[in-house]
């Protein structure tokens, strides 16, 4: 009897009750936000599944400009310190692009602290620094810290309604927060934010703009994570139309997400077509990290077709690329988890167990003990151990998995799979 629940839960729930799980890799950045920022971040974070443009610096208002006399900012700021903080913020963004997430977090933190003091905590530049800090923490594994920093950034930007130079920063922070909430299972707030981003993009840039297309793409991811396949398909269709009408080439991100949706609906042949299109597009970009994520998606499609040796090879290539670009990025753990699934199906139980345990450890550090992602991996490991006759260990893991999974909505693929395995094991 197959007791497993498989793979990324962004992807398919197989007919046998299997779930696709995920994992996160963490690096300790060991930074704290000081009293000027009024937060503590223990530095470990989730990476956003759908990429958004990095926040760009707000134009620095000078004496005599309307914003410089606004009561929300410090009058007559220290221009030298202000410029130095802006340079630190630029470095933080560049370091994040280069995958040096711990260095990026430190630079963003320093910029946020200085800007809060020099131009005031309500100035858009301070909000921008917080958003960049959130992105860096997200890339290193601290979901809660990233959400906190990004919420603070959005609160600052929302103090400036109608300010044209701030509107793009607010939109980017809102999209980033929605992505993070999406991954943490806060679906209702995530979809609300994604729809706000879409409405804002349509109002500012038009319905047939790349900005609107990106927003529809994020909405599709959110619906997919909730198992609402038809809604996800419609959102991706809207994204595709917007990109085409804008005269823009369809991005690899869309193909990646279409592959994930096809896996979720057990159409693994179509998933392979989309995944290979994503890989082909990425190979021309010279971005090993993005290519690694798409190769992991191709591995999912191959595994779903039972082409397990190919899937294992593809996952290993993905992990190597991801690690070479961003050695502490969560996508590495997603691929490790799914590698464990394929190894389990090949009968390589010892290697599969090691992959699952690594996945669990990384997820717990990123999400906490009671997260749905942790539940998915614990459930997979429980299924593996039960199949190997280690039933008591399996029951302990299954019990913990079900407890966490019941925080998810009824009918969620992870929750349904965990509850099904618990019933098989007689876990109460």
MIMI-810914 format. One record per atom (N, C-alpha, C, O): y, x, z; residue in one letter. Coordinates in steps of 0.1 Angstrom, whole numbers, plus 5000, padded with zeros to 4 digits. Atoms other than C-alpha are relative to their C-alpha. Layout:
YXZa ...
// end
This chain:
498850085000x 500050005000x 501250095000x 501450185008x 498849935001x 503450134990x 501049955010x 501549835009x 499150054989x 505750105021x 501450064999x 502250045007x 498849935001x 508650305008x 501249924995x 501049824988x 498850065005x 512250205001x 500850124993x 501050225000x 499649885008x 513750434974x 501450014996x 502149924994x 498949955007x 516650624962x 501449965005x 501649905016x 498650044996x 520450564962x 500149855001x 499649784992x 499850145000x 521350224973x 501149954991x 501549844991x 499150045011x 524050234947x 499249954988x 499749894979x 500850035012x 521150194923x 499049895002x 499349805010x 500950125000x 518049984919x 499349975012x 499050065020x 501050044990x 515949784943x 498849974992x 498849874984x 501250025008x 512549814928x 499249885004x 499449835016x 500750124996x 510249514927x 499150015012x 498949915019x 500849984988x 508049664954x 500850005013x 500350035024x 499150014988x 511049624978x 500650145003x 501150165014x 499549864998x 512249984973x 501549994999x 502149924991x 498649985000x 515850084980x 500450134995x 499750234998x 499549865003x 517850364965x 501050035011x 501949965013x 499249964989x 519450554993x 501050114996x 501150144985x 499149905003x 522050824996x 500250095012x 499850065023x 499849914989x 523151115017x 501450084999x 502050064988x 498749935000x 526151335026x 499950145006x 499250165016x 500049864995x 526751705031x 501350025007x 502449975003x 498949984991x 529151815058x 500350145002x 499450235003x 499649864995x 531152125066x 501049985011x 501949895011x 499150014988x 532952175099x 501350074996x 501350194994x 498749945003x 536652235091x 500750045012x 501650135012x 499549964987x 537552255128x 501549995000x 502250095003x 498650025000x 541052115123x 500449885009x 499649795010x 499550124993x 543151875144x 501449974996x 502250064993x 498650045003x 546151675135x 500850005012x 500449955023x 499249994988x 548951755159x 500749885004x 500649774997x 499350114994x 551151525179x 501049944990x 501249824990x 499150065009x 553551485150x 499449904991x 500049804986x 500850095009x 550851315129x 499449895008x 499049795003x 500650104990x 549451135160x 498649964996x 498349844995x 501350035003x 545851165150x 499150125004x 499650235004x 500949894998x 542751365157x 498949984989x 498349874988x 501050015011x 540351445128x 499050105003x 499350225004x 501049904997x 537051605135x 499350064988x 498250124989x 500349925012x 536651725099x 498650014995x 497950114997x 501350015008x 533451625081x 500149904989x 499849804996x 499650125007x 534051355051x 499249964988x 498450044982x 500750065012x 532751145023x 500850034987x 502150034988x 499349995013x 533651214987x 500149874993x 499149804993x 499950135007x 534950924967x 499050004988x 499050104981x 501050015011x 532250804942x 500749994987x 500350054977x 499350015012x 534850714916x 501350085002x 502150065011x 498849914999x 537550974910x 501349934997x 501349844988x 498750055003x 541150884912x 501050124999x 500750225004x 499149895001x 544151094902x 500550055013x 500749975022x 499549954987x 545251324930x 501549965002x 502249954992x 498650044998x 548551214946x 500950114995x 500750234997x 499049905005x 551551384930x 501250005010x 501549895015x 498950004990x 554551494952x 501149914996x 501449894985x 498850085002x 557351254956x 501250094998x 501450195004x 498849925002x 560651384942x 500750025013x 501049925020x 499349984988x 562451544970x 501549965000x 502350024992x 498650045001x 565751364977x 500850105007x 500450165017x 499149904994x 568651584985x 501249935006x 501449815004x 498950064994x 571851525004x 500849934989x 501149984978x 499250085009x 573851254987x 499149904992x 499649814986x 500950105006x 570751084972x 499849885009x 500049895021x 500150134992x 570150724983x 499050025011x 499249975023x 501049994990x 566950815001x 500350095012x 499950085023x 499749904989x 568451105021x 500849945011x 500849995022x 499350074989x 570650865040x 499349885006x 499849815015x 500850114995x 567950615047x 499650035014x 499250145018x 500449984986x 567250565084x 498650035002x 498250075013x 501449974998x 563550605078x 499750154998x 498650205001x 500249865001x 564050975071x 501050085009x 502050035013x 499249924991x 565551265091x 501350044992x 501150094980x 498849965008x 569251325080x 500150165000x 499750225010x 499749865001x 570151675068x 498850095004x 498950175013x 501249934996x 566651815069x 500150154997x 501050194989x 500149865003x 565852185069x 499350024986x 498150004984x 500550005014x 565552235031x 499050114998x 498050104990x 500949905002x 563752565034x 498649975005x 497649994998x 501350044995x 561052425056x 499449894992x 498249884990x 500450115009x 560852115034x 499350064987x 498250014984x 500649945012x 560252325003x 498750085003x 497850074995x 501349924996x 557652545021x 498949905002x 497749924998x 501150104998x 555752225031x 499649944987x 498449914985x 500350055013x 555952094996x 499050104992x 498150064986x 500849905007x 554452424983x 498650005007x 497650025000x 501350014993x 551652395010x 499249884995x 498049894994x 500650125005x 550952044998x 499450024986x 498349984983x 500549965013x 550652174962x 498750095001x 497850074994x 501249914998x 548252444974x 498849925004x 497749945000x 501150084995x 546152184992x 499449934989x 498149924988x 500650075011x 545751984961x 499350094990x 498250054985x 500749915009x 544852284940x 498750055006x 497750065000x 501249964993x 542352404966x 498949895000x 497749924999x 501050115001x 540752054966x 499450004987x 498249984985x 500649995013x 540352074929x 499050114998x 498150094991x 500949885001x 538752414933x 498749985009x 497950075008x 501150024991x 536252274958x 500150075013x 499150075021x 499849934987x 537652474987x 500649895010x 501749905014x 499550114993x 537852165009x 500550035014x 501449975019x 499649974986x 538152325043x 501450064999x 502350035008x 498649955002x 541152535031x 501049904996x 502149905001x 499150105004x 542652235015x 500449915011x 501549875013x 499750084988x 542352035047x 501050075009x 501950015014x 499149934992x 544152305066x 501450014995x 502449995002x 498750005006x 546952335041x 500749865001x 501949855004x 499450144999x 547451955040x 500449965014x 501449905016x 499750034986x 547351935078x 501350075004x 502150015010x 498849924996x 550052205081x 501249934993x 502349924999x 498950075007x 552152025054x 500449875007x 501549845008x 499850124993x 551751695072x 500850025013x 501849945016x 499349984987x 552851835105x 501450044998x 502349995004x 498649955003x 555852015090x 500949894995x 502049874999x 499250115006x 556951715070x 500449895010x 501449835009x 499750104990x 556651475099x 501250055009x 502049965013x 498949954992x 559051705118x 501350014992x 502449984997x 498849965007x 561451805090x 500649884993x 501949864993x 499450125007x 561851475070x 499749875006x 500249775002x 500350124993x 560351225094x 498749954996x 498249964985x 501450055003x 556951055097x 500049894990x 498949854985x 500050115009x 558050765075x 500550044986x 500649964977x 499649955013x 559050985045x 498850004991x 497750034995x 501250005009x 556850945014x 499350144999x 498150144996x 500649875001x 556251325013x 499050015012x 497950075010x 500949994988x 554651295048x 498749914996x 497649954999x 501150085004x 552551005035x 499150074989x 497950054990x 500749935010x 551551215005x 499150115006x 498050135002x 500849904993x 550351495028x 498849945007x 497850005007x 501250064993x 548251255048x 499049954990x 497849964993x 501050045010x 546651115016x 499250124995x 498050114993x 500749885004x 545851475005x 499050045011x 497950095008x 500949974989x 544451545039x 498749915000x 497649955002x 501150105001x 542351225036x 499050044989x 497850034991x 500849975012x 541051335002x 499150135004x 498050145000x 500749874996x 540151685016x 498949975010x 497750025009x 501150044990x 538251535046x 498949924993x 497849934997x 501050075008x 536551295022x 499150094993x 497950074993x 500849915007x 535351585002x 499150095009x 498250155004x 500849924991x 533951765032x 499149925009x 498349985016x 501050084993x 532251475049x 500449915011x 499549845016x 499650084989x 534251305076x 500649864995x 501849854993x 499650135005x 534350935065x 501149945009x 502149905004x 499050064991x 536150815096x 501350075001x 502450015001x 498849935000x 538651095096x 500849984987x 502049964987x 499450025013x 539351045059x 500649865000x 501749844994x 499450145000x 539850665064x 501250005008x 502249945004x 498950004991x 542150725093x 501350074993x 502450014994x 498949935006x 544350975074x 500549924988x 501749914986x 499550085011x 544450755043x 500749885004x 501649834997x 499350124995x 545350445062x 501450045005x 502449965002x 498749964995x 548250635078x 500950034988x 502150004988x 499249975012x 549350755043x 500549874994x 501649854990x 499750135007x 549250395029x 501149935009x 502049875003x 499050074992x 551250265059x 501450064998x 502449994998x 498749945003x 553950515052x 500549964986x 501749924985x 499550045013x 554150435015x 500449864999x 501349824991x 499750145000x 554150065021x 501449975007x 501949865006x 498750024994x 557450115040x 501150014989x 502249984992x 499149985011x 559050175006x 499749914988x 499649964977x 500350095011x 558449864985x 501250004990x 502350014994x 499050005010x 560249864952x 500550144996x 501350154986x 499649865003x 560850244953x 499150064989x 497950084991x 500849965012x 559650364918x 499350135003x 498150144998x 500749874998x 558850714929x 498950005010x 498050085010x 501150014990x 556650594957x 498949914996x 497849935000x 501150095004x 554750324939x 498750074995x 497750024999x 501349935004x 552250564922x 499350065012x 498050065013x 500649944988x 551650734956x 499349895008x 498249915013x 500650114992x 550950394973x 498849954992x 497849934999x 501150055007x 548650294945x 498850105001x 497750065003x 501149904999x 546650624947x 499449995014x 498250005016x 500550014987x 546450594985x 499149875002x 498149885009x 500850124999x 545250234982x 498750014994x 497749964999x 501249985007x 542650324957x 499050095008x 497850075009x 500849914993x 541450614978x 499449945013x 498249965016x 500550074989x 541150405009x 498949904996x 497949885003x 501150105004x 539250134990x 498750074997x 497750025001x 501249925003x 536750394978x 499350045013x 498150025014x 500749964987x 536150525013x 499449885007x 498349895013x 500550124993x 535750175028x 498849954992x 497949904999x 501150045008x 533450094999x 498750075005x 497750015007x 501149924996x 531150375009x 499549985014x 498450005017x 500450024986x 531250295045x 499649865003x 499349825015x 500650144999x 530149935039x 501049895004x 500649785006x 499050104997x 533449765046x 500449934987x 501549954982x 499850055014x 533149565014x 501249904999x 501949914989x 499050105001x 535549275021x 501450074998x 502150034990x 498749935001x 538549515027x 500050084987x 501150094981x 500149915012x 537349744999x 500449924987x 501149974979x 499750085012x 537349474973x 501449954999x 502049944989x 498750044999x 540649344985x 501050114995x 501950084987x 499249895004x 542249684981x 499850034985x 500850064978x 500249985014x 540649734947x 500749904991x 501249944981x 499350105008x 542049414934x 501550015001x 502249994992x 498649974999x 545449504948x 500450114991x 501550114984x 499749885009x 545249834929x 500049954985x 500949994978x 500050055014x 544349644897x 501249924997x 501849944987x 498850085002x 547149394901x 501250094999x 502150064991x 498849915001x 549649674907x 500050084987x 501050094981x 500149925013x 548349874877x 500449914988x 501149954979x 499750095011x 548649564855x 501549985000x 502249974989x 498550025000x 552249504867x 500850124996x 501850104989x 499249885003x 553349864864x 499750054986x 500650104979x 500449935013x 551449974833x 499449914990x 499349964978x 500650105010x 550049664816x 498549995001x 497850075007x 501550024999x 546549514814x 499250094992x 498050104995x 500849915009x 545449744786x 500450145002x 500850214992x 499649864997x 546250074803x 498950075007x 498050015013x 501049924993x 544050354816x 500049975015x 499049975022x 499950034986x 545350274851x 499349875004x 498649865014x 500750134997x 544149914849x 498550024998x 497749965005x 501449985003x 540850034834x 499350075012x 498250035016x 500649934988x 540250274864x 499949905011x 498949915019x 500150104989x 540949984888x 498849914998x 498149885007x 501250085003x 538449764870x 498750075003x 497750025008x 501249924997x 535950044872x 499650015014x 498550005018x 500350004986x 536350074909x 499549875006x 498749865014x 500550134996x 535949704913x 498649984997x 497849925005x 501450015004x 532749724894x 499150075010x 498050025014x 500849924991x 531449994918x 499849925013x 498849915019x 500050084988x 532349774948x 499049884999x 498249865008x 500950115002x 530449474934x 498650054999x 497749995005x 501449945001x 527449694925x 499550035014x 498350015017x 500549964987x 527249824961x 499649885008x 498849895018x 500350124993x 527049464973x 498849924993x 498449824998x 501150065007x 524249384948x 500449884992x 499649804988x 499550105008x 526449154928x 500150054986x 501150084980x 500149935012x 525249274895x 500849944989x 501450014981x 499250065011x 526849014872x 501550035001x 502250054992x 498649974998x 530249064888x 500350154996x 501450174991x 499849865003x 529849444885x 500050024985x 500950094979x 500149995015x 528849404848x 501349954993x 501850024984x 498850055006x 531949194841x 501250095003x 502050114994x 498949904997x 534249444859x 499950124991x 501050174986x 500149885008x 532849734839x 500449964985x 501050044978x 499750055013x 533249524807x 501650004998x 502150044988x 498550005000x 536949474816x 500650144999x 501650164992x 499649865000x 537349844822x 499950064986x 500850124981x 500349955014x 535749924788x 501149954990x 501650034982x 499050065009x 538049684770x 501450065002x 502150094992x 498749954998x 541149814787x 500150154995x 501250184989x 499949875005x 540350174779x 500050004984x 500850084978x 500050015015x 539550084742x 501449954995x 501950014985x 498850055005x 542749884738x 501250105003x 502250104996x 499049894998x 544750174753x 499850114991x 500650214991x 500349895009x 543250394726x 499550125007x 499650235001x 500549894993x 541650614752x 498550014999x 497849904998x 501449995000x 538150754750x 499349955012x 499949965023x 500750054988x 535650594773x 499650135008x 499050225003x 500349894991x 535250834803x 498650015004x 497949915005x 501449984995x 532050984816x 499849915013x 498749875015x 500150084988x 532750794849x 499549864997x 498649815004x 500550135004x 532250464831x 498550004997x 497749925001x 501449995003x 528950574816x 499150025012x 498049975013x 500749984987x 527850704850x 499849875007x 498749855012x 500150124993x 528550374866x 499149894993x 498449824999x 500850095008x 526950174838x 498550045002x 497649965002x 501349954998x 523850394843x 499549955014x 498349915015x 500450044987x 523850314880x 499749855000x 498749815007x 500250155000x 524149934873x 498649974993x 497949894997x 501350035007x 521249954848x 498850045009x 497849965008x 501049974990x 519150124874x 499849895010x 498749865014x 500050114989x 520049854899x 499349884995x 498749805003x 500650125006x 518749594875x 498750034993x 498249964985x 501349965005x 515549784866x 500050034985x 498950034979x 500049975014x 516649864831x 500250154998x 501350204994x 499949854999x 515850234833x 500250064987x 500850174986x 499849945013x 515750294796x 501549994996x 502050094991x 498650015003x 519350164792x 500750105009x 501750165005x 499449904991x 520250374823x 500050144995x 500950214996x 500149865005x 518950684806x 501050024988x 501650134987x 499049995011x 521150614775x 501450025006x 502150115001x 498749984994x 524250574797x 500150135007x 501250205005x 499949874993x 523450874818x 500150124991x 500850214994x 500049895010x 522851094788x 501450004994x 501950114990x 498650015005x 526250974774x 501050075010x 501950145006x 499249944990x 527851074807x 499950155000x 500850225001x 500349865000x 526151414807x 500650074988x 501350184989x 499549945013x 527151484771x 501650015001x 502150114997x 498549994998x 530851394779x 500450115010x 501450175008x 499649904990x 530851614810x 499850144995x 500550234999x 500349875004x 529351914793x 501250064993x 501450194993x 498849955006x 532551944773x 501250025009x 502250085004x 498949994991x 534751934803x 500150135008x 501150165014x 500149884992x 533652254820x 500149985015x 500650065022x 500050034986x 533352084854x 498649995005x 498049885004x 501450004995x 530052174870x 499749905010x 498649845011x 500250114990x 530551934899x 499749874994x 498849804997x 500250135007x 531051634877x 498749994992x 498049894992x 501350005007x 528151734855x 498949995009x 497949925005x 501150024990x 525951764886x 499849865004x 498749815005x 500150144996x 526751404896x 499349924989x 498549834992x 500650075011x 525851284861x 498550034998x 497749954995x 501449965001x 522651484860x 499249935011x 498049895009x 500750074990x 521651324893x 499849864996x 498749804999x 500250145005x 522250984878x 498949994989x 498149904988x 501050005010x 520051084848x 498650025007x 497649965003x 501349994992x 517351184874x 499649875005x 498449845004x 500450144995x 517450834888x 499449924988x 498449854990x 500550085011x 516950684853x 498650054996x 497749974993x 501349945003x 514050924846x 498949965010x 497849925007x 500950044989x 512450854880x 499649854998x 498449825000x 500350145002x 512650484873x 499049974989x 498449864990x 501050025011x 510650524841x 498750075003x 497850074995x 501349944996x 507950714860x 499950144994x 498850204995x 500049875005x 508951044844x 500450105011x 501450165010x 499749934987x 508751224877x 500250154999x 501250205005x 499849865002x 508351584867x 501450034994x 502150124998x 498749985006x 511451554845x 501149965010x 502150035011x 499050044990x 513351374873x 500250115010x 501350145014x 499949894990x 512551654898x 500750114994x 501650175001x 499349895007x 513651914873x 501549974999x 502450065001x 498650045001x 516851724867x 500849995013x 501950045014x 499350004986x 517651664904x 500250155004x 501350175010x 499849874996x 517152034910x 501250074993x 501950144999x 498949955008x 519552124882x 501349955006x 502350025007x 498850074995x 522051874896x 500450075013x 501650095016x 499749944987x 521752024931x 500650134999x 501550175006x 499549865002x 522252374918x 501550004996x 502350075001x 498650015005x 525452274899x 500949955011x 502050005013x 499150064989x 526852064928x 500350115010x 501450135015x 499849904990x 526252344952x 500850124996x 501650185004x 499249895005x 527852604930x 501449975000x 502350065001x 498650045001x 531052404927x 500549965013x 501650005017x 499550054987x 531352234961x 498850005010x 498149905011x 501249994992x 528652354985x 499849915011x 498849895017x 500050094988x 529552105012x 500349854996x 500749785004x 499650135004x 529951794991x 498949905002x 497749935000x 501050104998x 528251464998x 499049984988x 497949944990x 500950025011x 526851434963x 498750085000x 497750044994x 501249924999x 524451714970x 498949935008x 497749935004x 501050074991x 522751504997x 499549884992x 498349844994x 500550115007x 522551204974x 498950044991x 497849984990x 501049955009x 520651414949x 498850055008x 497650035004x 501249964992x 518451564977x 499249885004x 498049895004x 500750124996x 517551214989x 499149954988x 497949934990x 500850055012x 516451104954x 499050104995x 498050064990x 501049905002x 514651434949x 498849975009x 497749985005x 501150044991x 512651334980x 499249894995x 498049884997x 500750115006x 511851004964x 499050044989x 497850004989x 500949955011x 510451174933x 498950085005x 497750075000x 501049924994x 508551424953x 498949925007x 497749955006x 500950094993x 507051154974x 499049934990x 497849914992x 500850075010x 505850964943x 499050104993x 498050064988x 500949905006x 504351294930x 498950045010x 498050125007x 501049964989x 502351324963x 500350125007x 499550175014x 499649874993x 504251624975x 500749965013x 501949975015x 499550064988x 504651475010x 500850105008x 501950065014x 499349904992x 505751795028x 501450034995x 502450035002x 498749985006x 508551865004x 500949885001x 502149895003x 499250124999x 509651505004x 500549985014x 501749945016x 499650014987x 509751495041x 501250095004x 502150055010x 498949914997x 511951795043x 501349954993x 502449964999x 498850055007x 514351645017x 500649885008x 501849875010x 499550124992x 514551315037x 500750045013x 501749995016x 499549964987x 515151495070x 501450064998x 502350045006x 498749935003x 517951705055x 501049894997x 502249895001x 499150115004x 519451385040x 500549925013x 501649905014x 499750074988x 519351205074x 501050085008x 502050025013x 499149924992x 520951495092x 501450004995x 502449995002x 498750005007x 523751515067x 500849875001x 502049865004x 499450134999x 524351145067x 500549965014x 501649915016x 499650034986x 524451115105x 501450075003x 502250015009x 498849924998x 527151385106x 501249944993x 502349954998x 498850065008x 529251205080x 500349865004x 501549835005x 499850144998x 528750845088x 499749955014x 500249845018x 500450054987x 527350815123x 498649954999x 498049924989x 501350044999x 524050695135x 499749864994x 498649844990x 500250145003x 524450325127x 500449964986x 500749844984x 499550035014x 525450345090x 498849964991x 497750004993x 501050045009x 523550175062x 499450114992x 498250104989x 500649885008x 523150505043x 499050075009x 497950115004x 500949934991x 521450655074x 498749915000x 497649965001x 501150094999x 519250345076x 499150024988x 497950024989x 500849995012x 518150385040x 499150125000x 497950124996x 500849885000x 516950745044x 499050005012x 497950045010x 501150014989x 515250675078x 498949914995x 497749944998x 501050095005x 513450395061x 499150074990x 497850054991x 500849935009x 512250615033x 499150105007x 497950115004x 500849914993x 511050875057x 498949925008x 497849975009x 501050084993x 509350605078x 498849964991x 497749964995x 501050045010x 507550485047x 499050114997x 497850104996x 500849885004x 506350835038x 499150035012x 497950065009x 500949974988x 505050895074x 498949905002x 497849935005x 501050104999x 503350565075x 498850024990x 497650004993x 501049985011x 501550635042x 499150125004x 497950135001x 500849884996x 500450975057x 499249985013x 498650075018x 500850034988x 498950795088x 500850035013x 500250025023x 499249974988x 501750895112x 500849885004x 502049875003x 499450144998x 502350535121x 501049995012x 502049925010x 499150024989x 503950575155x 501450064997x 502450015001x 498849945004x 506550815142x 500849914990x 502049894991x 499450095010x 507150575113x 500649885007x 501749845003x 499550124994x 507650285136x 501350035007x 502249955007x 498849964994x 510250465156x 501250014990x 502349964993x 498949985010x 512250555125x 500349864994x 501549834992x 499750135005x 511850205111x 500849915009x 501749845005x 499250084990x 513150045143x 501550044999x 502449965000x 498649955001x 516250265141x 500749964987x 501949934986x 499550045013x 516650185104x 500449865000x 501549824995x 499750145000x 516549815109x 501249975009x 502149895005x 498850024991x 519049825138x 501350034992x 502249954993x 498849965008x 521550005115x 500249904988x 501349864985x 499950085012x 520749795084x 500549865003x 501149804994x 499550134997x 521449475102x 501549985002x 502049875004x 498550015000x 525149565103x 500449974986x 501649934984x 499650045014x 525049505065x 499849854998x 499149795005x 500150145002x 525349165050x 498649964997x 497850044992x 501350055003x 522248945047x 499850014985x 500749974977x 500349995014x 520549005014x 500450134994x 500150164982x 499749875005x 521949355010x 498750084997x 497850075005x 501249935004x 519349574992x 499450095011x 498250095014x 500549914989x 519149825021x 499549925011x 498449955017x 500550084988x 518849565048x 498749934996x 497849935004x 501250075004x 516249365028x 498850105000x 497750065005x 501149915001x 514149675022x 499650055014x 498450075017x 500449964987x 514349795058x 499349905008x 498349935015x 500750114993x 513349455072x 498649984994x 497749955002x 501350015006x 510449445047x 499050105006x 497950075009x 500949894995x 509049775059x 499749985015x 498650005019x 500250024986x 509549685095x 498949895002x 498149905011x 501150104999x 507449375090x 498650064997x 497750025004x 501349945004x 504749575073x 499450095012x 498250095014x 500449914989x 504749815103x 499849925014x 499449985024x 500150084988x 504849535129x 501150045010x 500950035022x 498849974992x 508249655142x 500749885004x 501049804996x 499250124995x 510049405164x 501350045004x 502149965009x 
// end
